[in-house]
Amino acid sequence: MSEKADCINWVEVDAPSEVVLPYDGLARPPEDVESTKILLEKLVVLKLNGDHGQNMGCIGPKASIEVHNGLTFLDLIVIQIEIQCPPIITEDPVSGEGNSRKDVCHPLDQGDIFTSLNNSGYLDVSLAEGKEYVFIADSDNVGAIIDIISLSSTEILNHVISNQNEYCIEVTPKTPTDVIGSALISYEGRVQVHYLFDVQLEQLTQPFLFLLSFCLSMQVNDVKEVEKFKLLTTNNLWVNLKAIKRLIEVELLKMEITPKSKEIYGVKVQQLESPAGIAIHNFNKAIGINVLCSRFCPVKTTSDLLLVQSDLYTLNDGSLIRNPARVKPSDPLIELGPEFKEVTNFLDRFRSIPSVIELDKLEVSGDVWFGSDIKLKGEVTITAKFGVKSKLPDGLVLENKV
């Protein structure tokens, strides 16, 4: 555990509005092809597989889940990068089979990425090639793309380079449903990311209970208050490569450990993690940029998977683009029952993914099976009686039905 993993005095904590910049206020970089190419040549793109998707019943890498039109998360990432950047070839790639052992409950942390870059030699190679920044994002966040068409990401890259910001984290407006997550805070004169996880104190064992109980008892209500912390941090990070090297060489890259409750293959565990975002306080001139909500679209549950597989999105050069036919700015609210929790069961229960363009809310519970070419509109609730298998016929249209 980091020696700096001390309790926070919440009286001194504030929302760091002075270092959070609105995306709309960023200067636009030159839009000609040559200037854009020069800018992107300074960037390394790194996508993290994250956990193994245990909460979705995955037994292999989460990036191997099919997302849209038969393409996996990994397929989409490769297509995006191939279009704009040369790939990095390695003679010894990581196996796509993953680790299916049920007793593996402590995966590599996101926070390990900085030392991994250094120890693998890729950090030195990137610096030698003239790279300046690394863009780090989760593979299951389909909104975390390098988009040269709308310039949304090149504007961020241009800003951090021009202003010598060693670290930038993208943030989005927080909603009342965003209870578990992280908040950007200002504390002891520096910007920090504070993670809130659903930790049950009675489940913690010594020595972690002694170290964490006091901190957690003080933090929960404050971080859950949307009015005080209005921005949700994403895992979209822009980090200066030279700064990473400097901090590692002088052993000043401190990574605090945070607890997280998980259910892995039916076993409830307390997992200790060091998210990459927590490193922000180590870097000089760290900032946050308030981006469009479209840049934060993580797939954490099968309810999320239903949305990205549906006609709510269209595919363009490996990027999922929101379907312009969707009139309402917000996504439909999807609540699938436990029968749909695991990916295999989820896929089996849909002959094809229903149309949700005109859907506001969907609640499904019980043993429900969907036919093909079904359209859902308005608010729809589907409930199968206990012990009864409910099959929805092909071509069914449900609008404001219970």
C-alpha positions in Angstrom: 0.0 0.0 0.0 1.3 3.5 -0.8 2.8 5.4 2.0 0.6 8.3 1.0 -2.7 6.5 1.2 -3.8 8.6 4.1 -7.3 9.6 5.2 -8.6 12.8 3.6 -9.8 15.7 5.6 -13.1 16.4 3.8 -13.4 19.9 5.3 -10.5 20.9 3.0 -11.9 19.2 -0.1 -13.5 21.2 -2.9 -14.5 20.7 -6.5 -11.6 21.9 -8.7 -13.5 24.1 -11.0 -10.4 26.2 -11.7 -8.6 23.4 -13.5 -11.5 21.8 -15.3 -11.8 23.3 -18.8 -14.9 23.1 -21.0 -14.3 21.2 -24.2 -16.0 24.0 -26.2 -13.4 26.5 -25.0 -10.4 24.6 -26.4 -8.6 26.2 -29.3 -9.1 24.3 -32.5 -5.9 22.9 -34.1 -5.1 23.4 -37.7 -7.5 21.4 -39.8 -5.4 20.5 -42.8 -4.4 16.9 -43.2 -0.6 17.5 -42.9 -1.0 19.4 -39.6 -3.3 16.7 -38.2 -0.8 14.0 -39.2 2.0 15.8 -37.4 -0.1 16.2 -34.3 -1.1 12.5 -34.2 2.4 11.3 -34.7 3.1 12.6 -31.2 0.5 10.3 -29.7 0.5 6.7 -28.5 -2.9 5.0 -28.1 -3.2 2.4 -25.3 -6.4 0.5 -24.6 -6.8 -1.5 -21.4 -8.8 -4.7 -21.3 -9.7 -3.9 -17.7 -11.3 -6.7 -15.7 -12.4 -10.0 -17.3 -16.0 -9.0 -17.3 -16.9 -11.3 -14.4 -20.0 -9.3 -13.7 -21.2 -10.3 -17.1 -20.2 -14.0 -16.8 -17.1 -13.7 -19.1 -14.4 -16.3 -18.8 -12.0 -14.7 -21.3 -10.8 -11.2 -22.1 -13.7 -8.7 -22.1 -12.4 -7.2 -25.3 -13.4 -10.3 -27.1 -17.2 -9.8 -26.6 -19.1 -9.0 -29.8 -20.3 -5.5 -29.7 -21.8 -4.5 -33.1 -22.3 -6.3 -36.4 -20.3 -9.2 -35.3 -17.3 -7.1 -34.3 -15.7 -7.3 -30.9 -14.3 -4.4 -28.8 -10.8 -5.4 -30.0 -12.0 -5.4 -33.7 -13.3 -1.9 -33.3 -10.1 -0.6 -31.7 -8.0 -2.2 -34.5 -10.1 -0.7 -37.2 -10.0 2.8 -35.6 -6.2 2.7 -35.2 -5.5 1.2 -38.6 -7.3 4.1 -40.3 -5.2 6.7 -38.6 -2.0 5.4 -37.0 0.6 2.7 -37.8 0.3 -0.4 -35.5 3.0 -1.5 -33.0 4.0 -5.0 -33.8 5.2 -7.4 -31.1 6.7 -10.8 -31.6 5.2 -12.1 -28.4 1.6 -10.9 -28.1 -0.7 -11.6 -25.1 -2.8 -14.7 -25.6 -6.4 -14.0 -26.5 -7.5 -17.0 -24.4 -7.2 -15.1 -21.2 -7.2 -16.7 -17.7 -10.3 -18.7 -16.9 -9.2 -19.7 -13.4 -12.0 -19.0 -10.9 -9.6 -18.3 -8.1 -7.9 -15.4 -9.9 -9.5 -12.5 -8.1 -6.7 -9.9 -8.3 -6.0 -8.9 -11.9 -3.3 -6.4 -12.9 -4.3 -2.9 -11.9 -4.7 -0.1 -14.3 -2.1 1.7 -12.2 0.5 -0.9 -13.2 0.4 0.6 -16.7 3.0 3.2 -16.1 5.6 0.9 -14.7 4.7 -1.7 -17.3 5.3 0.8 -20.1 8.7 1.5 -18.6 9.7 -2.1 -17.8 8.7 -3.4 -21.2 10.8 -0.9 -23.0 7.9 0.6 -24.9 8.2 3.9 -23.0 11.8 4.4 -24.2 10.9 3.2 -27.7 8.0 5.7 -27.9 10.2 8.6 -26.7 12.9 7.7 -29.2 10.3 7.9 -32.0 9.3 11.4 -30.9 6.1 10.4 -29.2 5.0 12.9 -26.5 1.7 11.7 -25.0 -0.1 8.4 -24.4 -3.9 8.2 -24.6 -5.1 5.6 -22.2 -8.7 4.3 -22.2 -10.7 1.2 -21.3 -11.4 -1.1 -24.3 -15.1 -1.4 -23.2 -15.6 2.4 -23.5 -16.8 2.6 -27.1 -16.8 6.4 -26.9 -13.1 6.7 -26.2 -11.9 7.2 -29.7 -9.3 9.3 -31.5 -11.7 11.1 -33.8 -10.0 13.2 -36.5 -13.2 13.8 -38.3 -14.9 16.0 -35.7 -11.5 16.9 -34.1 -12.9 16.1 -30.7 -9.8 14.3 -29.5 -7.2 16.2 -31.5 -8.3 19.4 -29.8 -7.5 17.8 -26.5 -4.1 16.6 -27.7 -3.3 20.0 -29.1 -4.2 21.7 -25.8 -2.1 19.5 -23.5 0.9 19.8 -25.8 0.6 23.6 -26.2 0.1 24.2 -22.4 2.5 21.5 -21.2 -0.1 19.7 -19.1 1.5 16.5 -18.0 -1.8 14.9 -17.2 -5.3 15.3 -18.4 -8.4 13.4 -17.5 -11.7 13.7 -19.3 -14.7 14.3 -17.2 -18.5 14.3 -17.9 -21.5 15.7 -16.0 -22.5 13.5 -13.1 -26.1 12.3 -12.7 -28.0 11.0 -9.6 -27.5 7.5 -11.0 -23.8 7.8 -10.9 -23.4 6.7 -7.2 -20.4 4.4 -7.7 -17.5 6.0 -9.6 -15.0 8.7 -9.0 -14.8 12.4 -8.5 -12.2 15.0 -9.3 -11.3 16.9 -6.2 -9.0 19.7 -5.1 -7.0 18.9 -2.0 -3.8 20.2 -0.5 -3.2 22.4 -3.5 -3.3 19.6 -6.0 -5.9 18.0 -8.3 -6.8 14.5 -7.2 -9.1 11.7 -8.3 -11.1 10.2 -5.4 -12.7 6.8 -6.1 -15.9 5.8 -4.4 -16.6 2.1 -4.4 -19.5 0.2 -2.8 -17.4 -1.2 0.1 -19.1 -2.9 3.1 -17.0 -2.2 6.1 -18.0 -5.3 7.9 -16.7 -7.4 5.0 -13.2 -5.9 5.3 -10.6 -7.9 7.3 -7.6 -6.8 9.2 -5.3 -4.9 8.5 -7.5 -3.2 5.8 -10.4 -2.5 8.1 -8.2 -0.4 10.4 -6.7 1.6 7.6 -9.9 2.2 5.6 -12.8 2.3 7.9 -12.3 5.9 9.1 -11.7 7.2 5.6 -14.7 5.4 4.1 -17.1 6.6 6.9 -16.2 10.2 6.1 -16.3 10.0 2.4 -19.5 8.2 1.3 -22.1 11.0 1.8 -19.8 13.7 0.4 -18.8 12.0 -2.8 -22.4 10.8 -3.4 -23.7 14.4 -3.3 -24.2 15.4 -6.9 -24.4 19.1 -6.0 -20.9 19.2 -4.6 -19.2 16.9 -7.1 -20.9 17.6 -10.4 -18.4 15.9 -12.7 -17.7 12.2 -13.1 -14.2 11.2 -14.1 -13.8 8.8 -17.0 -10.8 6.6 -17.6 -9.9 8.6 -20.7 -6.4 9.8 -19.8 -3.8 11.9 -21.6 -0.4 11.6 -20.0 3.0 13.0 -20.9 5.5 10.3 -21.6 8.6 12.2 -20.4 6.7 13.0 -17.1 6.0 9.2 -16.6 9.7 8.5 -17.2 10.8 11.3 -14.8 8.6 10.2 -12.0 9.5 6.5 -12.3 13.3 7.3 -12.3 13.1 9.3 -9.1 10.5 6.9 -7.6 7.9 9.6 -7.1 5.0 7.9 -8.9 2.9 7.1 -5.9 -0.3 5.0 -6.5 -2.8 4.7 -3.6 -4.8 1.6 -3.2 -8.6 1.6 -3.2 -11.0 -1.2 -2.2 -13.8 -2.4 -4.5 -16.6 -5.0 -3.8 -17.0 -7.5 -6.6 -18.8 -10.8 -7.3 -16.4 -13.0 -9.2 -17.9 -16.3 -10.5 -20.5 -16.2 -7.7 -17.9 -15.4 -5.0 -18.1 -12.0 -3.2 -14.7 -10.5 -2.7 -13.0 -7.3 -1.7 -10.6 -6.4 -4.5 -7.8 -3.9 -3.9 -7.1 -1.8 -7.0 -4.9 1.1 -8.1 -6.8 2.8 -10.9 -4.6 4.8 -13.4 -6.7 7.9 -12.7 -5.5 8.1 -9.1 -2.0 9.0 -10.3 -3.1 12.5 -11.3 -1.7 14.2 -8.2 1.9 13.2 -9.1 1.9 15.2 -12.3 2.5 18.9 -12.9 -0.2 21.2 -14.4 -2.8 18.4 -14.3 -6.2 19.3 -15.6 -9.6 17.9 -16.4 -11.6 18.6 -19.6 -15.4 18.5 -19.5 -16.2 16.5 -22.6 -19.3 15.5 -24.4 -21.1 12.5 -22.7 -20.6 10.6 -26.0 -16.9 10.1 -25.1 -17.9 8.1 -22.0 -20.0 5.1 -23.1 -18.7 2.1 -21.1 -20.2 -1.4 -21.4 -20.2 -2.8 -17.9 -23.4 -4.8 -18.0 -25.5 -6.7 -20.5 -28.0 -3.8 -20.3 -25.2 -1.6 -21.7 -24.4 -4.3 -24.3 -28.0 -4.3 -25.5 -27.7 -0.6 -26.3 -24.5 -0.7 -28.3 -25.6 -3.8 -30.2 -28.9 -2.1 -31.1 -29.9 0.4 -33.9 -29.1 3.2 -31.4 -25.7 3.2 -33.0 -24.3 2.9 -36.5 -20.7 1.8 -37.4 -18.3 4.2 -39.1 -14.6 3.2 -39.5 -14.6 1.2 -36.3 -16.4 3.9 -34.3 -19.9 3.6 -33.0 -21.8 6.7 -33.9 -25.1 7.6 -32.4 -27.9 7.1 -34.8 -29.3 10.5 -35.9 -32.7 8.9 -36.1 -32.8 9.0 -32.3 -34.6 12.2 -31.5 -34.2 12.3 -27.7 -30.7 13.2 -26.5 -30.7 10.7 -23.7 -30.2 6.9 -24.0 -33.1 4.5 -23.3 -33.0 3.2 -19.7 -32.5 -0.6 -19.8 -33.1 -2.9 -16.8 -32.7 -6.6 -17.6 -33.4 -9.3 -15.0 -30.8 -11.8 -13.7 -31.7 -14.2 -16.4 -29.8 -11.9 -18.8 -26.9 -11.1 -16.6 -24.3 -13.4 -18.2 -23.3 -12.7 -21.8 -24.0 -16.2 -23.1 -27.6 -16.2 -21.6 -28.1 -12.7 -22.9 -27.2 -13.7 -26.5 -29.3 -16.8 -26.4 -32.4 -14.9 -25.4 -32.4 -12.6 -28.5 -32.9 -14.0 -32.0 -32.0 -10.4 -33.0 -31.5 -7.2 -31.0 -34.8 -5.2 -30.9 -35.1 -1.7 -32.4 -34.8 0.8 -29.5 -34.7 4.1 -31.5 -38.0 5.2 -30.1 -37.6 3.5 -26.7 -37.6 5.4 -23.4 -37.4 2.7 -20.9 -37.3 -1.1 -20.9 -37.8 -3.4 -17.9 -37.5 -7.2 -18.4 -37.9 -9.8 -15.6 -38.4 -13.6 -15.7 -37.8 -16.2 -18.4 -38.3 -14.0 -21.4 -37.1 -14.8 -25.0 -37.1 -12.3 -27.8 -37.9 -13.1 -31.4 -36.4 -11.3 -34.4 -37.3 -7.8 -35.8 -39.0 -6.6 -32.6 -39.6 -2.9 -32.1 -39.8 -1.3 -28.7 -41.2 2.2 -28.2 -42.0 4.4 -25.2 -41.9 2.7 -21.9 -42.1 -1.1 -22.0 -42.3 -3.6 -19.1 -42.1 -7.3 -19.9 -42.6 -9.8 -17.0 -42.8 -13.6 -17.3 -44.7 -15.3 -14.5 -42.6 -17.6 -12.3 -42.0 -20.9 -13.9 -43.4 -19.7 -17.3 -41.3 -19.3 -20.4 -42.5 -16.2 -22.3 -41.6 -16.1 -26.0 -42.1 -12.8 -27.9 -43.0 -13.5 -31.6 -41.0 -12.2 -34.6 -42.0 -8.7 -35.8 -43.8 -7.7 -32.6 -44.2 -4.0 -31.9 -44.5 -2.9 -28.3 -45.3 0.7 -27.4 -46.0 1.8 -23.9 -46.9 -1.7 -22.9 -46.9 -3.4 -19.5 
